Amino acid sequence: MSSKSSEWQVELPVHRLERNLIFLPGITYRVVLDKQKALDLASRWSAAEVLESVAAIAARFGLSSKRLVACVPGYPDSDTCTVCVVNGFYKMSETTVVSFKGVTRGYIVQLDEENVTVEIEEEMQVPKPDTKDIIRLFDNVDGFLSHYKDESTLDPDDKEERLQRILLRLTPLATLLNTQLSAPDVSTGLKRLRQAYGRKSGDFAHYNDVLVALFPFPIKLKIAYLRSKGAERMEVFYKCVAFANKVFDEHLNTSYLSEIWSSLDHRSGNSQGKLLRSQFISDHLRNLRRLVEDMGLTRATGRGSRTIEDDDENKRIQDFVDSLDKYMINEDGKRLITKDFQRLKQMQSSSSDYQVLRAYLEIIMDLPWQRLDSFVESVNVDLVRAREQLDADHYGMESAKERVLEYLAVLNLHNQKQPRHEPEFVYGSGDEPPAKQRPAPALKAPILLLTGPPGVGKTSLARSIATTLGRKFQRISVGGLNDFADLKGHRRTYVGAIPGLIVQALRRSQSMNPVILLDEVDKIGSNSRKGDPEAALLEILDPEQNTNFQDHYIGFPIDLSQILFVCTSNDLWQLSDPLRDRMEVIELSGYNYMEKVEICKKYIIPRQLERAGLPSDAVAMDDETILKMATNYTSEPGIRNLERLIAAICRGKAVELQAGEATKNVTVHDLARYIGGPSHLRATAAGDTKFQKKYGVVNGLSYNSDGSGSLLRFEMIGLPGSQKMSCTGRLGEVLLESSQIANTLVGYLLHNNLVAGTQGYRDELLKRYENTSVHLHVPEGAISKDGPSAGITMTLCLMSLLLRKKVPETIAMTGEITLTGKVLPIGGVREKLLGAHLAGKVNKVLLPRQNRKDVIEDYIYNLRDRELAKELFAKFLDEEEQLLKEGRTHAGEPEKWVNQTLGLEIVYVDDFSDVLASVWEGEVLLTGGIREARI
Ligand SMILES: Nc1ncnc2c1ncn2[C@@H]1O[C@H](COP(=O)(O)OP(=O)(O)OP(=O)(O)O)[C@@H](O)[C@H]1O
């Protein structure tokens, strides 16, 4: 920093003032700065303090402190600033308050980021001004302040007075001036000034500065006053005073206002009077707004001024609002959007409401509203192509594919039946081209529900449907949702409100007719405290209601009827009845090992090779290797983990290829290299342990909550004691009841000597039964188990324990038992058979007789020739009725198929006698059949 040639020219540290802030000489101002800014400024003024030029200026103005700073007004292109002395600064935790006192004007010569060179002039001497207007101004201020205070405290009886009061309160400017002028500093300053102007002589230049500083004059006048010199400054000063008097006379004088008001009433008839009055109010408010804006207190010149981007964005919104009629938006919606946009235009851009409203309008604009003039009617789906597409994406699942094709055919029919609307007659200028006819509301297409265990291709089937239809695909996971607002959006009044998931999906897909997959609908929360999300789902899926879907954020109805909803679930029975009723259920079952091998060869390996960027022949894997992975590395009805393993192998191959050492083949022995050792321990089937005798252990079959089936081992041991049974392994109520049934039934059979082949030692058996305390345990104790289907398993367990007869570990069984020994049908046959197959070891499964229809269905489901399948289904059912009448167990085509594909022999059982007969191959039987032995 160096002093310039003129002794009145000096280089000072610069402090830029906030927008529209102007410091005037003679006034002390306190400014809050953030710590860093204050430190920075302090370092610059202490550097300047030591300079001679600065000390000279300080001496000239009789200042004790040499901390001089040039405060540059926050007004664009200002060429004048105020030289201030820093009186003091107070450090707070995050901020610092700096107290500046205006000393004199500085005319900017050169300005850079940190310093400014200013030229200072000797302060001019001013003669006593004409004080008539000045005193009138003081009177006006006093009159106004006392009037304003009275108005808010007294309650007049006089109608006229009351009107005046109302008019005064109508005036925002009045409140503003009251706050500013009645502030203690300002009002004492004004009082002192009034006295000073009353004197004959004095420093009138200084008094004028203080008056302009204290009074909230418009910013333009203030800056003009700051920069002007000599006579010009006096002119501006008189202008300021005249302006202020005008404000008080015309805008804040209530009797003047009420005079005009009453004259409006006299001049016109009643209705016209009302109109004129409202016009008067609006004119008045508009004038005041301009005045207030002029004072630099609102958006036009204030901090919240709009940016160029705001204007661009608002222009886009304006264009959208102007063309609302071209979009398929509900009439209410059009009205609300227009109104909201009008509101937006009135708001200050810095207000939080402005931001919220603009974000809302942007979202509305971004939604893929269909344009009436480009509405594309649904095109019929080519079913042959659809079949090809489904085959190209998925192996097997014949029945599911057929059901999907049926569904697509139904969609086609709906499209054809769509009623054509008569053209609408529109009143208008006739200049516009006729709008295209509005499409008819879509007919209600059924909603698909794909259900089955994880990883069996539900999601990818839904994706294929979207590809087939040529529509966009969106997936929404609704599992675990527990807030109504997740689906229906939050009301805009909430902070951070967003639209619901459905509207978000529409926005993402940029299409009004996407295929939306609602994943895991069986796991949606219900009866939650935050509203029931299931109820929201019902509304979305209900074709009656979803044409007028109300998203809380959007605030007006949206038509969802063109969306194709596909839902998935793992367990169909977890769905509530109303939800299930709305859907077309397509079941997808797990895959057996052979199917997994096929899927891997035909679909997964090529897909993973492509993803790894490898040529299609880079990996050759034989069936044995895939089988090993399926059996020893995974245990799942689907193929997700298997796919992951294959992906890992492909990545390993890619690395080898880069290193130039790749071979194509992957054999069983290579698996450890790519995917480590087998991670999965296969479910332990019934069998011996080193010390345990060979009886009391039986394989059951369970149907799990993820839609898969698995082998469940039931273990029972007996200890000397009284006849009682305890159970462990997190067994549910129904399962515990089954154990009681087993206990009673076995006791009954022994008491009544109904077990053939044991008559010789019946008494001994009875004694054993009565003196044994039995413990039943079902391993994997952390998993809770329930259901009636282990009835025969438990009864056989006890029988095996008491007879000391081993149940072969290659047999698994499922079936509910009644107290009279009858075996009742159970659910999840297909999954349980697959579970037995995946567990290995098992080669014979006992199923309730009445479950044969499930085996038939499973067989039919997997037949590729769908015509033949339908024929066969009818045939088998006929046969079945015949067989049931004759009471014979039958091993027909479906059973042979199960044997071939799953390696399982199926034995149907009608009652517990059949169970014993088939397990111990006739060695143990019930005499005469249990039904005849009923008491
Ligand atoms: N029959 C099949 N043919 C070809 N690929 C299949 C078949 N079944 C499943 N897949 C593949 O298995 C993977 C897992 O399938 P997907 O993600 O669709 O399972 P999901 O049933 O939706 O499971 P979740 O219930 O866990 O969501 C996908 O890559 C899918 O393409």
The ligand as an SDF file (V2000), in Angstrom:
LIG
                    3D

 31 33  0  0  0  0  0  0  0  0999 V2000
  -36.5660  -70.1310  -16.4170 N   0  0  0  0  0  0  0  0  0  0  0  0
  -35.5380  -69.2700  -16.4720 C   0  0  0  0  0  0  0  0  0  0  0  0
  -34.8390  -69.1350  -17.5850 N   0  0  0  0  0  0  0  0  0  0  0  0
  -33.8060  -68.2900  -17.6650 C   0  0  0  0  0  0  0  0  0  0  0  0
  -33.3770  -67.5090  -16.6550 N   0  0  0  0  0  0  0  0  0  0  0  0
  -34.0530  -67.5890  -15.5040 C   0  0  0  0  0  0  0  0  0  0  0  0
  -35.1680  -68.4680  -15.3500 C   0  0  0  0  0  0  0  0  0  0  0  0
  -35.6420  -68.3360  -14.0960 N   0  0  0  0  0  0  0  0  0  0  0  0
  -34.8630  -67.4150  -13.4870 C   0  0  0  0  0  0  0  0  0  0  0  0
  -33.9140  -66.9610  -14.3240 N   0  0  0  0  0  0  0  0  0  0  0  0
  -32.8960  -65.9440  -14.0160 C   0  0  0  0  0  0  0  0  0  0  0  0
  -32.6460  -65.9830  -12.6170 O   0  0  0  0  0  0  0  0  0  0  0  0
  -32.3480  -64.6940  -12.1330 C   0  0  0  0  0  0  0  0  0  0  0  0
  -33.2040  -64.4000  -10.9490 C   0  0  0  0  0  0  0  0  0  0  0  0
  -34.5240  -64.2120  -11.3380 O   0  0  0  0  0  0  0  0  0  0  0  0
  -35.4820  -63.0590  -10.8050 P   0  0  0  0  0  0  0  0  0  0  0  0
  -34.7070  -61.9310  -10.2730 O   0  0  0  0  0  0  0  0  0  0  0  0
  -36.4880  -62.7740  -11.8520 O   0  0  0  0  0  0  0  0  0  0  0  0
  -36.1460  -63.8170   -9.5860 O   0  0  0  0  0  0  0  0  0  0  0  0
  -37.4160  -63.4580   -8.7370 P   0  0  0  0  0  0  0  0  0  0  0  0
  -38.3220  -64.6200   -8.8300 O   0  0  0  0  0  0  0  0  0  0  0  0
  -37.9630  -62.1640   -9.1460 O   0  0  0  0  0  0  0  0  0  0  0  0
  -36.8230  -63.3900   -7.2780 O   0  0  0  0  0  0  0  0  0  0  0  0
  -37.2950  -62.5310   -6.0150 P   0  0  0  0  0  0  0  0  0  0  0  0
  -38.5530  -63.1630   -5.4920 O   0  0  0  0  0  0  0  0  0  0  0  0
  -36.1680  -62.7020   -5.0570 O   0  0  0  0  0  0  0  0  0  0  0  0
  -37.4970  -61.1440   -6.5000 O   0  0  0  0  0  0  0  0  0  0  0  0
  -32.5750  -63.7510  -13.2780 C   0  0  0  0  0  0  0  0  0  0  0  0
  -31.3540  -63.4080  -13.8380 O   0  0  0  0  0  0  0  0  0  0  0  0
  -33.4090  -64.5630  -14.2510 C   0  0  0  0  0  0  0  0  0  0  0  0
  -33.2150  -64.1520  -15.5640 O   0  0  0  0  0  0  0  0  0  0  0  0
  1  2  1  0
  2  3  1  0
  2  7  2  0
  3  4  2  0
  4  5  1  0
  5  6  2  0
  6  7  1  0
  6 10  1  0
  7  8  1  0
  8  9  2  0
  9 10  1  0
 10 11  1  0
 11 12  1  0
 11 30  1  0
 12 13  1  0
 13 14  1  0
 13 28  1  0
 14 15  1  0
 15 16  1  0
 16 17  2  0
 16 18  1  0
 16 19  1  0
 19 20  1  0
 20 21  2  0
 20 22  1  0
 20 23  1  0
 23 24  1  0
 24 25  2  0
 24 26  1  0
 24 27  1  0
 28 29  1  0
 28 30  1  0
 30 31  1  0
M  END
$$$$
